[in-house]
């Protein structure tokens, strides 16, 4: 039998972290954060990194410097090691994340290309508009829009970089391997108006907690062009712009996850999730 893991997905600010902690308490779990930003040290406020872990072990946080290049393939190896350690302790791995590709890399055991960043290509692509980048991507790989979030400029640039280096389509490079885990995937579905309210409140709280100071400190230490500082909240510090970009991100995340028919959508309450887990998770989390 494959080892069981629990996966919590959904848009930013939907309540994934608290749900994961609540379920970890009930099912003797440990949380693995599957996020392309929380891996970085010092990026705490702008990533809404969990502070009160309520006695639950958390992994996937604070082990890469913001000026280091870090790939999804490297994270997959890290995640598989941590999952094995959690299982060896007799605990339930609970993966939490808002980036579908990072989740899929683990759940579907994707065969990911190891393509180092190409600074010359990136500099060229950065001069192009998102529309131009999308056209170039779809000309090279007509099915690329089903593999990468084409509304995310950073991910489109990375996809073009990989295509230019390997000369293979994205789908070919991301073939599913033999599954390593039996994954139950739970999604949090929040009404759009409520989600927008939560996003706006979270961003305002970030500013109150010192987001500007955090960004200035990181830029002074690592430079404004550090790879990790290209994300929302770090490339600029305008309150309304961050709110708007985060709302757009949440919409893209929801659209992206809704494409996965394996996800069981709930309102994010423990009571809504447990019917899909009991009794076998309680009886045998391994």
C-alpha positions as CSV (number, residue, x, y, z in Angstrom):
1,X,0.0,0.0,0.0
2,X,1.1,3.6,-0.7
3,X,1.6,5.9,2.3
4,X,-1.2,8.3,2.8
5,X,-0.7,12.1,2.7
6,X,-3.2,14.9,3.0
7,X,-3.1,17.9,0.7
8,X,-4.8,21.3,1.4
9,X,-5.0,23.7,-1.5
10,X,-6.8,26.9,-2.3
11,X,-6.3,30.6,-3.1
12,X,-4.2,32.9,-0.9
13,X,-5.9,34.0,2.3
14,X,-8.5,31.2,2.1
15,X,-7.5,29.7,5.5
16,X,-5.3,26.8,4.4
17,X,-2.8,27.1,7.2
18,X,-5.3,27.1,10.1
19,X,-7.2,24.2,8.6
20,X,-4.0,22.3,8.3
21,X,-3.1,23.0,11.9
22,X,-6.6,21.9,13.1
23,X,-6.4,18.7,11.1
24,X,-2.8,18.0,12.3
25,X,-4.1,18.2,15.9
26,X,-6.8,15.7,15.1
27,X,-4.9,13.3,13.0
28,X,-1.4,13.4,14.5
29,X,0.0,15.3,11.6
30,X,2.9,17.6,10.7
31,X,2.6,20.4,8.1
32,X,4.8,20.7,5.0
33,X,4.4,24.1,3.4
34,X,4.5,23.8,-0.4
35,X,5.2,27.4,-1.4
36,X,7.7,29.0,-3.7
37,X,8.2,32.0,-1.3
38,X,8.0,30.7,2.2
39,X,11.2,28.6,1.6
40,X,13.2,31.9,1.9
41,X,14.7,33.2,5.1
42,X,13.6,36.6,6.2
43,X,10.6,36.9,4.0
44,X,8.0,36.6,6.8
45,X,5.5,39.4,6.6
46,X,5.1,39.6,2.8
47,X,4.5,35.9,2.6
48,X,2.1,35.7,5.5
49,X,4.4,33.1,7.0
50,X,2.8,31.2,9.8
51,X,3.9,32.5,13.2
52,X,1.7,30.7,15.7
53,X,2.2,27.0,14.9
54,X,0.2,25.9,17.9
55,X,2.6,23.1,18.8
56,X,2.5,21.6,15.3
57,X,5.7,20.8,13.5
58,X,6.1,22.9,10.2
59,X,8.5,22.2,7.4
60,X,9.3,23.9,4.1
61,X,10.1,27.2,5.8
62,X,13.3,29.3,6.0
63,X,16.1,27.3,4.5
64,X,17.0,29.3,1.4
65,X,18.5,32.8,1.2
66,X,16.6,35.3,-1.0
67,X,19.5,35.7,-3.4
68,X,19.8,32.0,-4.0
69,X,18.3,30.3,-7.1
70,X,16.0,27.5,-6.0
71,X,14.1,25.2,-8.3
72,X,11.0,23.2,-8.1
73,X,13.1,20.0,-8.7
74,X,15.1,20.9,-5.6
75,X,12.0,21.4,-3.6
76,X,10.5,18.1,-4.7
77,X,13.6,16.3,-3.4
78,X,13.4,18.2,-0.1
79,X,9.7,17.5,0.2
80,X,10.1,13.7,-0.4
81,X,12.8,13.6,2.3
82,X,10.6,15.4,4.8
83,X,7.5,13.2,4.0
84,X,9.6,10.1,4.6
85,X,10.8,11.5,7.9
86,X,7.2,12.4,9.0
87,X,5.9,9.0,8.1
88,X,8.8,7.3,9.9
89,X,7.6,9.1,13.1
90,X,4.2,7.6,12.6
91,X,2.6,11.0,11.7
92,X,0.5,12.2,8.8
93,X,2.1,14.5,6.3
94,X,-0.2,17.4,5.6
95,X,0.9,19.4,2.5
96,X,-0.4,23.0,2.3
97,X,0.1,25.3,-0.7
98,X,-1.3,27.6,-3.3
99,X,0.9,26.7,-6.2
100,X,-0.5,23.8,-8.2
101,X,2.6,22.9,-10.0
102,X,4.6,22.5,-6.8
103,X,1.8,20.4,-5.3
104,X,1.5,18.3,-8.5
105,X,5.3,17.7,-8.6
106,X,5.0,15.8,-5.4
107,X,1.5,14.2,-5.7
108,X,2.0,13.1,-9.3
109,X,5.8,12.5,-9.0
110,X,6.5,14.7,-12.0
111,X,9.7,14.2,-13.9
112,X,10.9,17.8,-13.9
113,X,13.7,19.2,-16.1
114,X,16.8,20.5,-14.3
115,X,17.3,23.7,-16.3
116,X,19.4,26.4,-14.7
117,X,18.3,30.0,-15.0
118,X,19.6,31.9,-18.1
119,X,20.2,35.5,-17.2
120,X,20.6,36.7,-20.9
121,X,17.3,35.1,-21.9
122,X,15.5,36.4,-18.9
123,X,16.8,39.9,-19.5
124,X,15.4,39.7,-23.1
125,X,12.0,38.3,-22.0
126,X,11.6,41.0,-19.3
127,X,11.5,43.7,-22.0
128,X,8.4,42.1,-23.6
129,X,4.8,42.5,-22.5
130,X,2.8,39.7,-21.0
131,X,0.8,39.5,-24.3
132,X,3.9,39.1,-26.3
133,X,5.3,36.5,-24.0
134,X,2.0,34.5,-24.1
135,X,2.0,34.6,-27.9
136,X,5.6,33.4,-28.1
137,X,4.9,30.6,-25.6
138,X,1.8,29.4,-27.4
139,X,3.6,29.6,-30.8
140,X,6.3,27.3,-29.4
141,X,4.0,25.1,-27.4
142,X,0.3,25.3,-28.3
143,X,-0.7,23.3,-25.2
144,X,1.6,25.3,-22.9
145,X,-1.4,27.1,-21.5
146,X,-2.7,23.9,-19.9
147,X,0.6,23.4,-18.1
148,X,1.7,26.8,-16.9
149,X,-0.3,29.8,-15.6
150,X,-0.1,32.0,-18.6
151,X,-1.3,35.1,-16.7
152,X,1.7,34.9,-14.5
153,X,4.6,36.7,-16.3
154,X,7.3,35.2,-14.1
155,X,6.1,31.6,-14.8
156,X,5.7,32.4,-18.6
157,X,9.3,33.6,-18.7
158,X,10.5,30.5,-16.9
159,X,8.5,28.3,-19.3
160,X,10.1,30.1,-22.3
161,X,13.5,29.7,-20.7
162,X,13.0,25.9,-20.3
163,X,11.6,25.5,-23.8
164,X,14.5,27.4,-25.4
165,X,17.0,25.2,-23.5
166,X,15.4,21.8,-23.9
167,X,13.6,22.1,-27.2
168,X,10.8,19.9,-25.7
169,X,7.2,20.8,-24.9
170,X,6.2,21.5,-21.3
171,X,3.9,18.5,-21.2
172,X,6.6,16.1,-22.4
173,X,9.0,17.5,-19.7
174,X,6.4,17.1,-17.0
175,X,5.4,13.5,-17.3
176,X,3.7,11.8,-14.4
177,X,5.7,9.1,-12.7
178,X,4.6,6.1,-10.6
179,X,2.8,7.6,-7.6
180,X,4.6,7.5,-4.3
181,X,1.7,8.4,-2.1
182,X,-2.1,8.0,-1.8
183,X,-3.1,11.6,-1.6
184,X,-6.4,13.0,-0.5
185,X,-6.7,16.6,-1.9
186,X,-8.9,19.1,-0.1
187,X,-9.7,22.5,-1.6
188,X,-11.0,25.5,0.3
189,X,-13.7,27.3,-1.7
190,X,-14.4,30.8,-0.4
191,X,-17.1,33.1,-1.9
192,X,-15.3,35.8,-4.0
193,X,-16.5,38.8,-2.0
194,X,-15.5,37.2,1.3
195,X,-12.1,36.2,-0.2
196,X,-11.5,39.8,-1.4
197,X,-12.3,41.1,2.0
198,X,-9.9,38.7,3.7
199,X,-7.2,39.6,1.2
200,X,-7.6,43.3,1.8
201,X,-7.5,42.8,5.5
202,X,-4.4,40.6,5.3
203,X,-2.5,43.2,3.2
204,X,-3.4,46.0,5.6
205,X,-2.2,43.9,8.5
206,X,1.1,43.3,6.6
207,X,1.7,47.0,6.4
208,X,0.9,47.5,10.1
209,X,3.3,44.7,11.0
210,X,6.2,46.3,9.1
211,X,6.1,45.1,5.5
212,X,7.9,48.3,4.2
213,X,10.7,47.8,6.7
214,X,11.0,44.1,5.8
215,X,11.3,44.9,2.1
216,X,13.9,47.6,2.7
217,X,15.9,45.3,4.9
218,X,15.9,42.5,2.3
219,X,16.8,44.9,-0.6
220,X,19.7,46.2,1.4
221,X,21.0,42.7,2.2
222,X,20.4,41.0,-1.1
223,X,19.7,43.7,-3.7
224,X,16.3,44.6,-5.3
225,X,16.9,42.1,-8.1
226,X,17.3,39.1,-5.9
227,X,15.3,36.1,-7.3
228,X,13.0,35.9,-4.3
229,X,12.1,39.6,-4.4
230,X,10.1,39.4,-7.6
231,X,6.9,38.3,-5.9
232,X,3.9,40.3,-4.8
233,X,4.7,42.6,-1.9
234,X,8.4,42.7,-2.6
235,X,8.8,44.2,-6.1
236,X,6.8,47.3,-5.0
237,X,5.2,48.5,-1.7
238,X,2.1,50.3,-2.8
239,X,-0.8,49.2,-0.6
240,X,-3.6,49.3,-3.2
241,X,-1.4,47.7,-5.9
242,X,-0.5,44.8,-3.6
243,X,-4.2,44.3,-2.8
244,X,-5.1,44.3,-6.5
245,X,-2.3,42.0,-7.5
246,X,-3.1,39.6,-4.6
247,X,-6.8,39.5,-5.7
248,X,-5.7,38.7,-9.2
249,X,-3.4,36.0,-7.9
250,X,-6.3,34.4,-5.9
251,X,-8.5,34.3,-9.0
252,X,-5.8,32.6,-11.0
253,X,-5.1,30.1,-8.3
254,X,-8.8,29.2,-8.0
255,X,-9.1,28.8,-11.8
256,X,-6.0,26.7,-11.8
257,X,-7.0,24.3,-9.0
258,X,-10.6,24.0,-10.3
259,X,-9.1,22.2,-13.3
260,X,-8.1,19.3,-11.1
261,X,-11.1,16.9,-10.7
262,X,-9.4,15.1,-7.8
263,X,-9.8,18.0,-5.4
264,X,-12.7,17.7,-2.9
265,X,-14.0,21.3,-2.4
266,X,-15.1,22.3,1.1
267,X,-15.7,25.6,3.0
268,X,-12.5,25.0,5.0
269,X,-14.1,24.0,8.3
270,X,-12.8,20.8,10.0
271,X,-16.3,19.5,10.2
272,X,-16.6,19.8,6.4
273,X,-13.4,17.9,5.8
274,X,-13.5,15.0,8.3
275,X,-16.3,13.1,6.5
276,X,-13.9,12.6,3.6
277,X,-11.2,11.4,6.0
278,X,-12.9,9.4,8.7
279,X,-12.5,6.7,9.8
280,X,-9.5,5.4,7.9
281,X,-7.2,8.4,8.6
282,X,-7.9,8.1,12.3
283,X,-7.4,4.4,12.4
284,X,-4.3,4.2,10.2
285,X,-2.6,7.5,9.1
286,X,0.2,5.5,7.4
